[in-house]
């Protein structure tokens, strides 16, 4: 395998059949990795130093997204895929060779280098793994957006979905998330959080296609970021809050200014489960300092309303309490069924 070098070498180095002489410096191999989630060309300063200081820069992928930016920076990149032995030979004489890794991370090359090192018969160059760009926290969300975009475009089922058609799945996934939390199953919790996140990204992707009022997942994220900053003046502003109660006061005050509601009942979804609805209404009444007597009526509904209000007053989530009792009832049923 011959490849011209920017420093005049006509091949990778010494013959692949002969080990370098003991007095010849073994050189250095730098495996440069990059993240596809970071814009090409945005490399760390150590990476640029290694690239500019290298005797040779190699890349097996001629379509690697970094190559145009490296060449624009004056770096000569050879599009070639050396074997491990050829790479070792190319470093003979104290040379530094930078390998710009492909998306797979060059497993064939690294396995070959490990094999040579383990043989004990080859004087190995210094080996360095140099991450040139890193994923920031949340970077995998970009993968989710890209995957969802492709699914929306190519999947016969997903491409036909609407906000209305997906609404029931949002409710189901939220319930499954709550169940995972209450069961204390960490693996299930992680999976259900992903399913809920999928609903958000899916709806945002559908929203991009609206002819009258389109918006994207970036608009969704931007909106909630702005809301969080505005409603946390004790974190991002000049306000102070040292207790959870003071934080809640800040939240409610800024929310009231934003919404300009004429009733404390505004914004409470009536389609939620009955116990949760009753508790939410009671919470709004209590927070607003209103004196609202419970409506009088006959039947279980009014009795449940009174129980839900009592639970909220005592700091108990009536839905969670009833689910816990329901699980106990389920266990009792199974015990009877099994003859226990």
Secondary structure, 3 states (H helix, E strand, C coil): CCCCCCCCCCCCCCCCCCCCCCCCCCCEEEEEECCCCCCCCCCCHHHHHHHHHCCEEEECCCCCCCHHHHHHCCCCCEECCCCHHHHHHHCCCCCEEEEECCCCCCHHHHHHHHHHHHHCCCCCCEEEEEECCCCCCCCHHHHHHHHHHHHHHHCCCHHHCCHHHHHHHHHHHHHHHHHHHHHCCHHHHHHHHHHHHHHHHHHHHHHCCCCCCCCCHHHHHHHHHHHHHHCCHHHHCCCCCCCHHHHHHHHHHHHHHHHCCCCCCCCCCCCCCHHHHHHHHHHHHHHHCCCCCCCCCCCHHHHHHHHHHHHHHCCCCHHHHHHHHHHHHHHHHHHHHCCC
